[in-house]
Amino acid sequence: MVHLRLKDIKEYAIKNRVPIMQEDGIEFLINYIKENNIKRVLEIGSAIGYSAINIASQSEDIKVTTIEKDPNMYNIALNNIKNTGMQDRIKIIFEDALFVDIEEKYDLIFIDAAKSQYIKFFEKFSKNIDKGGVIVTDNLSFHGLVEDDSKTNNRNTKQLVKKIRKYIDFLKNNKDYDTTFYKIGDGISVSIKK
């Protein structure tokens, strides 16, 4: 049932231009979660709940907390979580992640929200993982523009690309984490807390 619903959610996302993880990106994330026996996940940026549902559906003992600030997205995600019967495993918070204070610890934090805020998200939620915990970030290629921004003349897009590059440098120079970059999906980083 969940698998069928995920297909519907994905189709809705494509039709309505809702940004969700690319197929090979979500596959990579799911495999990482399985291989590393991850049970507690914090997701920054729920959108319509596609990745949270995907993650939670891998095992009955995986719990996901996800944060979404857009009221429309939040309501759709809430509905999708209920329709997949995942409300016991997925807790969704309606708020700007920068204003959310969470005490719990997680095995994995997944950042997939406002790209311009990636450094702030990383720094804010770092306290929510212990040594060996991991922070995964999506969209580091940003449709190939991070590698080559000559493909766009849009000033805002160029600014965003600059911020993503700054985040990549921040990860490379962060002494508290070992970060590996993967050219999978739209560009993924995996940062393991030392």
N, C-alpha and C positions, 0 to 999 in steps of 0.2 A: 504493500500500500504506500509506504513512504517513498519507494523508488518511483512509483507512478506519479505521486504528488510532486516530487522533485522535478520530474520532466515537465509538468504543468507550470511550476514556478519558473523554471528556466525559460520556457516558451514565453511566459508573461514578460520576463525580464528583457528578452530579445525584442519582442513586439513593442514594449513601452520604453525601450532604451534605458533600462535600469542597469547600472554597471554591476555585474557579478563576476566572480572569478572565472577565468578561462578554464576550459575543460582539463588541460594538462596541469594547470596550476592547482586546481582543487584535488586532482588525483594525487599530485605530489604531497599536498598537505595531509590528505587522508592517510596515505602510506606512511608518512612521517609519524603521525599520531599513533597508528597501529604498531609500527616497528619500535617505537619508544615508550609504549605502554602509557600514553598520556590519558589522564582521567579528568583533569580539571582545566577548562579552557576559558579564557576571557577574550572576547572579541570586541574590538573597537570599530564600530560601524556595522550595523546589522543589515542595512538596506532592507530587502524584503525577506530576510531570514534564510536565504539559500545556503550559504556556507555553514551557518549555525546548525541547521537541520541536517545537512550532510554530515557534519562532524558528530552530532549527537546520535545519529542513526547507526553509527559504526559499532556501538556497544552499549548495553543497558547501563553500564556503570560510568559512562562519560557524562559529565555535567558541564553545561555551557552557560556562561553569563555573557550577555551581549548588550551593547549600548548603542542607541540610535537617537539622534536629536531631531530628525525630520518627522513631523507629526504624521504625514501621509505614509511614509515608508514604515514608521513604527506600527501604524494600524494594520498595514498589509502584512508585515512580519508577524505581528501578534496573531492575526487570522491564520496565516500559513502554519505557524507553530501549533495552534489549536487543531487545525485540519489534519495535521500529520500525527496528532496525539503525543506531541513532544513537550507539552507544557510542564511535565514533571521533571524533565531533564534540561530544559532551556528556560533561563530566567532572563527576561528582556527589560532593560531599564530605559525609560524615556527621558533623556537628558543629554546635554552637551558633555561629552566624555571629559573635557577639561574641568568640569565642575562636579564630577562624580568622585566621591571618596569611598574607596573600597578597602576593607581591611583584610579580606580573605587572600590566601595564597593560591597560586595557580601553577600548573606544570608548563602551560604554554599560553602566551599572549599573542593574539593575532591582530595586527594593525592593518586595517583596510578602510580607512575613513579619509577625512580631509588631508590631502597630501601635504598641504602647506603647514600642517601642524604635526607632522610625523615626529620631529625631534621632541616636541613638548609631550606628545603621547608616550614616547619611549621613556623619557626621563620621569614622567609622572607615575607610570605604572611599573617601573623597574622594581620598586619596593614590594610589588605583589608576586615576585617570583624569587625562589631560593636559588642557591648555587646549583648549577646543572639544569636549571629551568631555561626555557627558550622563548625568545621573541621572534615571531615570523612576520615579515612585512611584505605586502603585495604591491604591484604597480611601479616597481623601480625602473622599469624600462619606459613606461608611459607611452605605449604604442610606438616604441622605437625612437621617440623624440629626445630621450635622455642621451642616447648615443649620437644623434644627429638632429639638432633643432632647426636645421635649415629647411626642414619639411613643413614648417609653419611660419607664418608672418604675424600671427596673433600675439599681441604684446602680453596679454594675460597668461597665455599658454607658455610663452617663453619664460615668464616670471616663475610659473609653477615648476617648469623644468629645472630652473636654477635652484629652487628650493629642494627638489628631489635630489639633485646633484650634491647639494650641501648636506642632505641627510645621509647620502652614501658615504661622503667623506667623514661625517660624524661617526658612522658605524665602523669605518676602516680604522679610525683613530681612537676608538673607545677601548681603553685598556681593561675594562671590567668584563668585556665580552669577546668571544671568538666568533667572528661573523664569516659565513660563507655565502657567496652570491650565486644564484642559479639563473641561467637563461631559460627559464621555464615559464609558460604562461606569459604574463606581462612583466616578468622580472621579479624574482623572489629572493629575500634574504632570510637567513636563519642565524640568529645571534644567540649563542649559548653563554649563560652567565658563568664566569669562572669561579 
